[in-house]
């Protein structure tokens, strides 16, 4: 998610939002 950009659970999202 946009909030957990560094979370391993949202690693797929983190590379998108970071």
N, CA, C and O of each residue as an XYZ file, in Angstrom:
72
protein
N       0.832     -1.205      0.000
C       0.000      0.000      0.000
C       0.863      1.250      0.000
O       2.090      1.176      0.063
N       0.213      2.378     -0.070
C       0.947      3.641     -0.107
C       1.525      3.944      1.276
O       2.547      4.618      1.402
N       0.848      3.432      2.312
C       1.272      3.679      3.689
C       2.479      2.810      4.034
O       3.497      3.312      4.510
N       2.359      1.515      3.792
C       3.447      0.604      4.105
C       4.329      0.412      2.876
O       4.305     -0.641      2.237
N       5.103      1.437      2.556
C       5.925      1.372      1.362
C       7.172      0.542      1.591
O       7.794      0.075      0.636
N       7.545      0.353      2.857
C       8.748     -0.414      3.148
C       8.428     -1.749      3.761
O       9.332     -2.465      4.193
N       7.153     -2.103      3.809
C       6.754     -3.357      4.435
C       7.010     -4.520      3.493
O       6.784     -4.427      2.287
N       7.490     -5.624      4.071
C       7.788     -6.799      3.252
C       6.530     -7.419      2.682
O       6.573     -8.093      1.652
N       5.403     -7.193      3.352
C       4.131     -7.739      2.887
C       3.670     -7.005      1.632
O       2.963     -7.561      0.792
N       4.083     -5.750      1.525
C       3.684     -4.928      0.387
C       4.908     -4.575     -0.452
O       5.027     -3.475     -0.991
N       5.802     -5.536     -0.540
C       7.029     -5.308     -1.272
C       6.744     -5.017     -2.737
O       7.472     -4.275     -3.396
N       5.667     -5.620     -3.231
C       5.261     -5.400     -4.612
C       4.746     -3.980     -4.788
O       4.890     -3.380     -5.853
N       4.140     -3.446     -3.718
C       3.590     -2.103     -3.790
C       4.677     -1.068     -3.527
O       4.635      0.049     -4.043
N       5.649     -1.464     -2.715
C       6.675     -0.521     -2.295
C       7.529     -0.055     -3.465
O       7.920      1.110     -3.529
N       7.813     -0.954     -4.380
C       8.631     -0.571     -5.520
C       7.866      0.331     -6.478
O       8.452      1.035     -7.300
N       6.551      0.293     -6.354
C       5.721      1.115     -7.216
C       5.580      2.524     -6.633
O       5.595      3.514     -7.365
N       5.442      2.596     -5.314
C       5.178      3.874     -4.673
C       6.441      4.596     -4.237
O       6.407      5.793     -3.953
N       7.556      3.875     -4.182
C       8.772      4.528     -3.734
C       9.599      5.016     -4.913
O      10.668      5.595     -4.720
